[in-house]
Amino acid sequence: MQSNDARILRGAAVFAAPVGVVATVVSALTAGGKGLIGALVAVAVVAVFFGLGFAALMRITQDKPQVTMMAGMLVYTVQMLLIGVFIIVFSGTTLFNSRAFALTLLVTALAWVGGQVRQSLTSKMLYVDPVPSAPAKEPAHTAKPESRDET
């Protein structure tokens, strides 16, 4: 993992963690113990899904940087689909409060994506490799013939 990738991951986690904590506290206060469990499961799902998605994206684009945009959109789409599946599958559970789970999952996922976007936009990443991959050729010395204008 490159240093700028680590910064993006750290920035996403820094944004999502406080949102997850606040959502967990609110869920515990409004829905009790089952709300707390639902919120904790939601925060864990977001951390695992988005962390693994980021790792997969870095692995895919490590050797083929030209597919970064396509791979990023694919990973993001799969993440959103899986989060939707989790919300639907656990909508009728009695293990935890499904509303607290769904809302915590939603706000924490949005905070994670927002953190990734903000960190990507504010980080100073080089777009061009500063070290040339091939040695530069020396310019040919072309001497311009002097024009003698005899008038």
Residue pairs with C-beta under 8 A, 6 or more apart in sequence:
1 9
1 58
2 58
4 123
4 125
5 54
5 58
7 119
7 123
8 54
8 116
8 119
8 120
8 123
9 51
9 54
10 119
11 115
11 116
11 118
11 119
11 123
12 50
12 54
12 112
12 113
12 115
12 116
12 119
13 47
13 112
13 115
14 115
15 111
15 112
15 114
15 115
15 118
16 46
16 47
16 50
16 108
16 109
16 111
16 112
16 115
19 107
19 108
19 111
20 39
20 42
20 43
20 46
20 104
20 108
20 111
23 39
23 42
23 43
23 103
23 104
23 107
23 108
24 36
24 39
24 40
24 43
24 104
26 39
27 35
27 36
27 38
27 39
27 97
27 100
27 103
27 104
28 35
28 36
28 39
29 35
30 100
31 38
31 97
31 99
31 100
32 97
34 95
34 96
34 97
34 100
35 96
35 97
35 100
36 100
37 95
37 96
37 97
38 96
38 97
38 98
38 99
38 100
38 101
38 104
39 100
39 101
39 104
41 90
41 96
41 101
42 100
42 101
42 102
42 104
42 105
42 108
43 104
43 108
45 83
45 86
45 105
46 83
46 105
46 108
46 109
46 112
49 79
49 82
49 83
49 109
50 79
50 109
50 112
50 113
53 75
53 76
53 78
53 79
54 75
54 116
56 75
57 68
57 71
57 72
57 75
60 67
60 71
60 75
61 67
61 68
61 71
76 113
79 109
83 105
83 109
86 105
87 101
87 102
87 105
90 96
90 98
90 101
91 98
91 102
92 98
